[in-house]
């Protein structure tokens, strides 16, 4: 089956697989397969390894990532999902914040081949420590497995431009191990309702990501 474009800009399919066009032809990031089409080389995007891919596989409707988008990515790890965002936003910027020195080393190595990926060793709970370097962004994406996930996201909203889109990937067991995922997600919805954002989409990420939910908001 040939590589096909999708309704989501910069994302393609090959049978059941999601793909992004490889910004660094010949290079893989986390062992993903490469697919060669008439229009170049593409990387398989594994929904079991990436919550953003899981969001799309679960029928996500909001897709603000464009070729020239500026993105603030909180909790980038070693760069699995950030690398695919880098593919999509090839002429934009992806400022990737990670607190773990070990994971940051992988992110730093990845950035050496991807000029649009800006690695930042820092604490997502303290946007004042990196905000001046980033300025205002088009997209805020958070995947931070900490207890105060809602609070961290809300503190970073100042860096999202008016009308910009924010993605909050909530790991319910990190927020409250004793509560059901539904209870945690309801709490997150209430927190967002009191912020200057509109909730425009929500998706459970099962079966790709256990106990996870994706909240998508638009800043007023």
LOKOL-57683 format. One record per atom (N, C-alpha, C): x, y, z; residue in one letter. Coordinates in steps of 0.02 Angstrom, whole numbers, padded with zeros to 5 digits, always signed. Example, Ala and Ser with C-alpha at 12.3 -4.5 7.8 and 13.67 -1.06 7.14 Angstrom:
2
+00660-00284+00390A
+00615-00225+00390A
+00660-00165+00390A
+00642-00112+00354S
+00684-00053+00357S
+00645+00002+00394S
This chain:
220
+00042-00060+00000X
+00000+00000+00000X
+00044+00062+00000X
+00031+00112-00044X
+00074+00171-00047X
+00063+00217+00012X
+00113+00261+00023X
+00107+00312+00075X
+00052+00361+00054X
+00008+00377+00102X
-00047+00422+00088X
-00047+00481+00137X
-00068+00539+00112X
-00074+00597+00156X
-00138+00590+00197X
-00144+00629+00251X
-00202+00626+00296X
-00231+00695+00305X
-00284+00699+00345X
-00314+00764+00361X
-00270+00805+00407X
-00220+00773+00439X
-00175+00808+00484X
-00112+00828+00446X
-00100+00891+00441X
-00042+00915+00402X
+00023+00885+00427X
+00063+00858+00380X
+00127+00830+00397X
+00125+00758+00421X
+00066+00728+00424X
+00059+00658+00446X
+00032+00617+00388X
+00060+00557+00381X
+00042+00513+00325X
+00026+00444+00353X
+00001+00400+00309X
-00013+00331+00329X
+00017+00282+00279X
+00031+00224+00305X
+00052+00166+00265X
+00017+00106+00296X
-00041+00086+00269X
-00080+00035+00302X
-00103+00061+00369X
-00092+00022+00424X
-00114+00045+00490X
-00066+00094+00523X
-00009+00106+00492X
+00043+00147+00523X
+00033+00221+00508X
+00044+00263+00559X
+00054+00334+00549X
+00127+00346+00531X
+00139+00398+00491X
+00207+00414+00470X
+00218+00489+00472X
+00281+00509+00480X
+00302+00578+00469X
+00361+00577+00421X
+00367+00629+00380X
+00422+00633+00333X
+00487+00645+00372X
+00537+00603+00361X
+00599+00605+00399X
+00639+00668+00383X
+00649+00710+00434X
+00688+00771+00426X
+00762+00754+00416X
+00784+00695+00440X
+00853+00674+00435X
+00854+00606+00399X
+00851+00605+00333X
+00847+00542+00296X
+00901+00492+00316X
+00879+00431+00326X
+00925+00377+00344X
+00933+00367+00418X
+00912+00415+00459X
+00921+00411+00531X
+00856+00391+00566X
+00862+00347+00616X
+00805+00329+00658X
+00819+00354+00728X
+00766+00362+00768X
+00772+00391+00835X
+00763+00339+00890X
+00713+00295+00883X
+00698+00246+00935X
+00685+00176+00907X
+00717+00161+00850X
+00709+00096+00820X
+00650+00090+00774X
+00618+00146+00758X
+00559+00145+00714X
+00579+00125+00643X
+00531+00096+00607X
+00544+00077+00539X
+00543+00137+00491X
+00578+00131+00437X
+00579+00182+00384X
+00540+00156+00324X
+00503+00200+00293X
+00463+00183+00234X
+00482+00231+00179X
+00495+00204+00120X
+00513+00246+00063X
+00455+00251+00015X
+00435+00313+00002X
+00381+00326-00045X
+00406+00367-00103X
+00360+00385-00147X
+00379+00424-00205X
+00403+00494-00186X
+00380+00518-00128X
+00396+00586-00107X
+00449+00588-00052X
+00487+00535-00044X
+00540+00536+00005X
+00537+00481+00056X
+00572+00491+00111X
+00577+00442+00164X
+00533+00462+00223X
+00499+00412+00252X
+00453+00424+00307X
+00470+00379+00366X
+00454+00403+00427X
+00466+00365+00488X
+00400+00340+00516X
+00397+00278+00536X
+00337+00252+00568X
+00330+00283+00637X
+00269+00302+00653X
+00254+00337+00716X
+00212+00291+00759X
+00242+00263+00810X
+00212+00210+00851X
+00167+00239+00905X
+00102+00226+00901X
+00054+00252+00950X
+00062+00221+01019X
+00097+00165+01022X
+00112+00134+01087X
+00172+00166+01121X
+00207+00208+01083X
+00266+00243+01110X
+00256+00318+01114X
+00203+00343+01085X
+00192+00415+01080X
+00119+00432+01094X
+00108+00474+01144X
+00039+00493+01162X
+00007+00537+01108X
+00047+00576+01073X
+00020+00618+01020X
-00004+00574+00962X
+00034+00523+00945X
+00011+00475+00894X
-00051+00438+00918X
-00053+00421+00982X
-00112+00387+01010X
-00174+00432+01004X
-00164+00497+01016X
-00219+00544+01009X
-00248+00542+00938X
-00206+00540+00888X
-00229+00536+00819X
-00264+00470+00805X
-00235+00416+00830X
-00265+00350+00819X
-00333+00344+00853X
-00343+00383+00905X
-00407+00382+00941X
-00457+00433+00911X
-00440+00458+00853X
-00487+00502+00817X
-00481+00575+00833X
-00424+00596+00859X
-00414+00667+00876X
-00430+00713+00818X
-00464+00768+00833X
-00488+00813+00780X
-00448+00878+00774X
-00411+00895+00826X
-00376+00960+00826X
-00302+00948+00810X
-00278+00983+00759X
-00208+00973+00738X
-00178+01041+00718X
-00146+01076+00765X
-00120+01142+00752X
-00048+01143+00725X
-00016+01085+00720X
+00054+01082+00700X
+00060+01096+00625X
+00101+01146+00608X
+00111+01165+00539X
+00187+01167+00525X
+00204+01175+00462X
+00274+01175+00444X
+00315+01227+00479X
+00285+01286+00493X
+00322+01341+00524X
+00301+01354+00596X
+00265+01308+00627X
+00241+01318+00696X
+00298+01322+00746X
+00287+01363+00797X
+00332+01364+00855X
+00298+01324+00910X
+00335+01277+00940X
+00306+01230+00988X
+00348+01231+01052X
+00314+01233+01109X
+00347+01222+01174X
+00326+01153+01197X
+00374+01108+01203X
+00362+01038+01222X
+00389+01027+01292X
+00345+01013+01339X
+00364+01001+01408X
+00365+00927+01424X
+00421+00903+01450X
+00428+00832+01465X
+00447+00793+01403X
+00498+00816+01368X
+00516+00787+01303X
+00553+00720+01309X
+00576+00701+01369X
+00613+00638+01375X
+00674+00639+01331X
+00688+00583+01299X
+00745+00579+01254X
+00727+00597+01182X
+00662+00614+01170X
+00645+00642+01105X
+00603+00600+01059X
+00571+00547+01084X
+00531+00504+01041X
+00477+00543+01004X
+00430+00573+01041X
+00377+00611+01008X
+00404+00677+00981X
+00449+00709+01017X
+00475+00773+00995X
+00507+00767+00926X
+00536+00710+00911X
+00567+00701+00845X
+00515+00702+00789X
+00456+00674+00803X
+00403+00674+00752X
+00374+00744+00745X
+00368+00781+00800X
+00346+00851+00796X
+00398+00891+00757X
+00461+00876+00766X
+00515+00908+00728X
+00507+00893+00653X
+00488+00832+00636X
+00476+00815+00566X
+00420+00858+00537X
+00365+00863+00574X
+00306+00899+00549X
+00320+00974+00545X
+00351+01001+00596X
+00365+01074+00598X
+00435+01087+00572X
+00448+01064+00512X
+00516+01063+00485X
+00547+01132+00480X
+00506+01183+00467X
+00532+01252+00460X
+00515+01295+00520X
+00491+01263+00574X
+00475+01298+00635X
+00526+01285+00689X
+00504+01288+00752X
+00548+01274+00808X
+00511+01231+00859X
+00548+01186+00890X
+00521+01144+00943X
+00568+01152+01003X
+00546+01192+01052X
+00584+01201+01113X
+00565+01145+01160X
+00611+01101+01174X
+00597+01039+01211X
+00628+01042+01281X
+00586+01043+01332X
+00608+01049+01401X
+00608+00979+01434X
+00663+00962+01467X
+00669+00898+01501X
+00709+00908+01565X
+00686+00879+01620X
+00718+00889+01685X
+00770+00836+01701X
+00764+00776+01671X
+00810+00721+01687X
+00875+00728+01646X
+00933+00735+01680X
+00996+00740+01643X
+01008+00680+01597X
+00988+00621+01619X
+00999+00561+01578X
+00959+00564+01513X
+00894+00581+01518X
+00854+00587+01458X
+00877+00645+01415X
+00899+00699+01448X
+00920+00758+01412X
+00980+00744+01367X
+01023+00699+01388X
+01080+00682+01346X
+01058+00655+01278X
+01006+00613+01278X
+00979+00588+01215X
+00947+00644+01174X
+00913+00689+01209X
+00881+00745+01175X
+00933+00791+01144X
+00987+00802+01180X
+01041+00844+01156X
+01074+00814+01094X
+01085+00749+01095X
+01114+00715+01037X
+01068+00719+00977X
+01003+00714+00990X
+00953+00718+00936X
+00954+00787+00904X
+00962+00839+00945X
+00960+00908+00920X
+01020+00924+00875X
+01073+00886+00882X
+01132+00898+00840X
+01118+00884+00766X
+01069+00841+00753X
+01050+00826+00684X
+00987+00862+00662X
+00952+00892+00711X
+00888+00925+00695X
+00892+00998+00717X
+00908+01043+00672X
+00919+01113+00690X
+00856+01148+00717X
+00797+01121+00704X
+00736+01153+00730X
+00718+01130+00800X
+00756+01084+00828X
+00744+01059+00896X
+00792+01093+00945X
+00762+01128+00993X
+00801+01166+01042X
+00795+01133+01110X
+00847+01097+01133X
+00842+01062+01197X
+00854+01109+01256X
+00813+01102+01308X
+00820+01144+01368X
+00818+01098+01429X
+00873+01097+01466X
+00875+01060+01529X
+00843+01104+01582X
+00784+01085+01604X
+00749+01128+01652X
+00688+01095+01681X
+00657+01129+01727X
+00598+01105+01763X
+00536+01138+01733X
+00491+01097+01705X
+00430+01124+01673X
+00386+01161+01723X
+00395+01148+01787X
+00356+01182+01839X
+00381+01253+01851X
+00437+01272+01819X
+00466+01339+01828X
+00477+01373+01761X
+00423+01391+01727X
+00430+01422+01661X
+00469+01487+01662X
+00473+01519+01720X
+00511+01581+01724X
+00586+01569+01711X
+00608+01507+01717X
+00679+01492+01707X
+00697+01485+01633X
+00648+01476+01590X
+00664+01469+01518X
+00619+01511+01473X
+00567+01542+01501X
+00519+01579+01460X
+00549+01634+01418X
+00598+01670+01446X
+00628+01726+01410X
+00663+01704+01347X
+00689+01643+01347X
+00724+01617+01288X
+00677+01594+01234X
+00614+01581+01252X
+00567+01551+01206X
+00519+01602+01175X
+00495+01648+01217X
+00446+01696+01192X
+00378+01663+01185X
+00336+01689+01142X
+00268+01664+01131X
+00268+01609+01079X
+00230+01555+01092X
+00229+01498+01045X
+00158+01485+01019X
+00155+01449+00963X
+00091+01432+00933X
+00058+01372+00966X
+00100+01326+00991X
+00074+01263+01019X
+00112+01248+01084X
+00073+01232+01136X
+00101+01208+01200X
+00083+01135+01207X
+00133+01092+01215X
+00121+01020+01221X
+00154+00996+01286X
+00115+00963+01329X
+00142+00940+01392X
+00131+00865+01402X
+00185+00831+01419X
+00182+00760+01437X
+00229+00750+01497X
+00205+00772+01555X
+00245+00771+01616X
+00211+00726+01667X
+00243+00671+01684X
+00214+00623+01731X
+00229+00642+01803X
+00198+00696+01826X
+00205+00719+01895X
+00136+00728+01926X
+00134+00738+01990X
+00071+00743+02025X
+00032+00806+02003X
+00066+00862+01999X
+00033+00926+01984X
+00033+00941+01909X
+00009+00894+01870X
+00010+00903+01797X
-00032+00963+01775X
-00091+00971+01805X
-00134+01027+01787X
-00100+01093+01803X
-00072+01099+01863X
-00040+01161+01884X
+00019+01180+01840X
+00059+01131+01821X
+00116+01144+01778X
+00093+01172+01711X
+00042+01140+01683X
+00015+01163+01619X
-00011+01235+01623X
-00048+01249+01676X
-00077+01316+01683X
-00023+01369+01692X
+00032+01352+01726X
+00086+01400+01735X
+00122+01416+01670X
+00120+01371+01623X
+00153+01381+01558X
+00109+01415+01506X
+00045+01426+01523X
+00000+01457+01475X
+00020+01527+01455X
+00058+01561+01498X
+00080+01629+01481X
+00125+01629+01419X
+00154+01572+01404X
+00199+01567+01346X
+00163+01548+01282X
+00098+01534+01287X
+00057+01517+01229X
+00022+01580+01204X
+00027+01593+01139X
-00004+01653+01111X
-00080+01649+01116X
-00113+01705+01113X
-00185+01707+01112X
-00210+01671+01048X
-00258+01625+01057X
-00282+01585+01001X
-00242+01522+00989X
-00186+01514+01025X
-00144+01455+01018X
-00176+01394+01049X
-00149+01336+01031X
-00177+01271+01053X
-00130+01238+01103X
-00159+01211+01156X
-00121+01175+01206X
-00144+01103+01211X
-00096+01058+01217X
-00109+00986+01228X
-00084+00968+01297X
-00128+00940+01338X
-00109+00916+01404X
-00122+00841+01407X
-00069+00802+01407X
-00074+00729+01412X
-00071+00711+01486X
-00126+00686+01513X
-00131+00672+01584X
-00123+00597+01597X
-00073+00581+01638X
-00064+00513+01662X
-00097+00508+01730X
-00156+00476+01733X
-00197+00479+01793X
-00162+00449+01854X
-00123+00396+01844X
-00090+00363+01901X
-00036+00407+01931X
-00008+00452+01891X
+00041+00499+01919X
+00007+00555+01957X
-00053+00574+01936X
-00089+00627+01970X
-00116+00603+02038X
-00144+00542+02039X
-00172+00514+02101X
-00179+00439+02091X
-00133+00401+02120X
-00131+00329+02109X
-00192+00294+02138X
-00226+00325+02187X
-00283+00293+02220X
-00349+00308+02186X
-00351+00357+02141X
-00413+00378+02108X
-00420+00344+02041X
-00482+00336+02018X
-00494+00308+01951X
-00474+00359+01899X
-00456+00337+01839X
-00439+00385+01786X
-00496+00434+01773X
-00559+00411+01774X
-00615+00455+01761X
-00618+00512+01813X
-00604+00496+01875X
-00605+00546+01928X
-00550+00598+01917X
-00491+00575+01898X
-00435+00620+01885X
-00450+00665+01825X
-00479+00636+01773X
-00494+00676+01713X
-00548+00728+01727X
-00597+00710+01768X
-00648+00759+01787X
-00617+00817+01826X
-00569+00801+01869X
-00534+00853+01907X
-00496+00900+01860X
-00463+00871+01810X
-00427+00911+01761X
-00474+00956+01722X
-00531+00931+01702X
-00580+00972+01666X
-00603+01031+01708X
-00611+01020+01773X
-00632+01076+01817X
-00576+01128+01823X
-00514+01104+01827X
-00457+01151+01831X
-00452+01193+01768X
-00462+01162+01710X
-00458+01198+01647X
-00515+01247+01639X
-00573+01229+01667X
-00632+01272+01661X
-00622+01339+01697X
-00576+01340+01745X
-00563+01402+01782X
-00505+01441+01753X
-00476+01416+01698X
-00420+01450+01665X
-00446+01487+01604X
-00402+01526+01573X
-00422+01565+01515X
-00414+01525+01450X
-00445+01466+01450X
-00442+01422+01392X
-00511+01392+01380X
-00521+01369+01318X
-00581+01331+01301X
-00561+01260+01285X
-00594+01211+01316X
-00581+01141+01302X
-00613+01124+01235X
-00572+01105+01186X
-00598+01092+01118X
-00597+01019+01099X
-00562+00977+01138X
-00563+00905+01124X
-00537+00868+01184X
-00561+00807+01192X
-00536+00762+01244X
-00540+00691+01217X
-00487+00652+01228X
-00486+00582+01205X
-00454+00538+01258X
-00486+00481+01272X
-00453+00428+01309X
-00401+00398+01262X
-00343+00380+01288X
-00290+00354+01245X
-00283+00278+01247X
-00328+00244+01284X
-00331+00171+01281X
-00348+00151+01209X
-00325+00095+01184X
-00281+00046+01217X
-00206+00059+01207X
-00190+00115+01176X
-00120+00129+01160X
-00081+00151+01221X
-00113+00192+01264X
-00080+00219+01324X
-00127+00209+01383X
-00111+00163+01427X
-00155+00146+01483X
-00162+00205+01531X
-00223+00218+01554X
-00238+00268+01606X
-00219+00339+01585X
-00219+00353+01521X
-00201+00419+01496X
-00261+00452+01461X
-00263+00518+01466X
-00312+00557+01429X
-00279+00617+01398X
-00303+00637+01340X
-00276+00695+01304X
-00326+00752+01305X
-00307+00809+01335X
-00348+00869+01336X
-00320+00918+01286X
-00363+00947+01245X
-00341+00997+01196X
-00380+01061+01209X
-00344+01116+01217X
-00376+01180+01233X
-00354+01234+01184X
-00396+01285+01179X
-00378+01345+01141X
-00375+01403+01190X
-00321+01441+01188X
-00314+01498+01233X
-00356+01557+01210X
-00391+01586+01256X
-00435+01643+01240X
-00393+01704+01222X
